[in-house]
Amino acid sequence: MYKIIPSTLLVFLFVLVSCSSVKSTQKAINKGDYDKAISIAIKNLEKNKTKEKNQPYITMLQDAFKKATERDIARVEFLEKENQSRNLKSIYDLYNGLKYRQERIKPLLPLRILASGKNAEFDFVDYDDAIISVQKEYATYLYDEAKLSYNQGRVNKMNYRKAYDDFQKVSRIYPHFKDIDALMEECHSKGTDFVHVAVFNETDQIIPRRLENDLLAIDTYGLSDFWTVYHAQKNRNQDYDFDLELNFRRIAVSPEQIREKEIIREKEIKDGWKYLRDRNGNYVLDSLGKKKKVDNMITVRCKFYRFTQFKSSNVNAVVKYIDNKNNQLIDQFPLESEFVFEHSYAEYDGDKRALTDGYLDLIRLEAVQFPTNEQMVYDTGTDIKQKLKRIIRRNSFRN
């Protein structure tokens, strides 16, 4: 049931919400959360900066901006006096924050204070020179830190990766600084692991060549590891950090089977019509004196023979991660997959009107040729490939 809310109640609710927002802004200022207060004030003034009810937000915005700026400038001055390289990031972030805060307010100006008839005053400062200066100093600091990891790359590839991440930080704040583009490319090249992928058959069954090709088509796996490259064909000029081996341990294919099941179905159906008789064998007449007709119901019976062709294949394998540096097994993961071929068809003896649609559909089918053992193993391989892909994605070569 819908109720009409009186207009006076709507006005009251609007005023209540507005007061709550004003209180939240002032509370944020009192707690020193100046940027939260600035955000609330800006959000309300963006809707209508000339509205009288929004006047409190102008004065609170002015107050919060002044206090936030004084706080951040004091912090910058303190950090600069410490003269520690580790403070450069904080100084850089503070200067950017000071500039960003001003840029948020500028589109709203001028903001008129009705009580005084004057515009709100905001002491804006050009921080660009300070940002550029500390930006270069901060980039130089990060660059030197990255070069330390880079110089240790010969000891461990992970150092090249760390250097790459550090150079990337430099690139974000100072694109194309010094020679970082070339250094990042070199770090990526030297920090990348190369993995040789191979398939081994330890069973007495033949693995279909196309299955082996599919499993080794590593480029179709959709892997997106920035630091790992997989090769199915070994490159003589490449030193491989790791081997990934798929070892088939057992391949079993069941015999071809045909399972038979007999079902007897009965159903009462309409078979024409007949004259209705009473218990004494006399014809029953309708209101016009004519013989009354009724459906002639009979019971039909049918023997239904369902045949199911069945054949299955099962493959057991193990995935091995091998470190070529010391020729040691890092880890191994069991892998098992099964594929089932099943086809049903049917025959009948008797009146097929006793059968439902599901049975009739099977009668229309015939026996098919069983897949070869090679095809069965190949069909099992589709699942093997998906499981191998999941293993690679979930398990890295380096922890």
C-alpha angles and dihedrals in degrees: 000000000000122000126201112233111220115244091238089058091050090052090049092051091048092051090047092053092046092051090048091053092049090049091049090053093050091045090054090052092049090052092049093249091132098160091055089052090048091051093051092047094048092048092055096042092050088064095052122342095181096054112115093223089059094057093100090061092059095056092041091049090052091049096045093047093051094048094044091050093048091049095050095044090051090051092049091050091050094049092047091052089054087058093203121151090220088065094061095089092052092048091048092049092047093053091048090048091052091052094045092051091055092047091056092055100041096077090058096055133148098048112185120214104210095198093060099025089230135111120256112259124228120181101222119190131195104240096173096103092048091048093049092048097050090038091062092043092049092046090051091051092050091045092055091048091050091050089058091058090042092055090052092052093100089066097050133002089223088071089060089052092050090048089051091054091048093048088049089057088054090050092053094056098031114020116210092008110176109313099330094123091060092040092051090051091049092047091051092049095047095039095053120106118222116210127193113212119206138171121217127189115212094167133089090242127092116246110221110251093229090053091053090048091050092050091049093047088099092165089069093058094083093231114167105185109151093202102041131071121189124207125189092182111056116236111215091210093055127084109217119217095196143014123220110201128189106199117192107214103173136011117184127178119188123227118265109269135190113196119198129203127182121210127180116210128190128185137174110231140174114260108181122292142287140192114271116242130191126231091279093055095254122137116257114231128210126225091281093053095253125133110268117237125214136177114276105229121197135175116239126194133202137178111221120200115197118195122194121194110209135183131153140187129202127194128192120191142154128223114217129199110203127187107218093195092073099008092240132144108248098185143329134211128201117232127193131174137174134195124194126199113200129167128170132199134158149210131200142205119202135017108347090199085084090067127091124226094269092058093044090054091056092049089060091058127083136202116281132206115272116244115253121254089252091054091048092053091046092051089051088054093069089068091041090057093051092049092047089051091053091049092052093047094049098043125055125197092233124047 
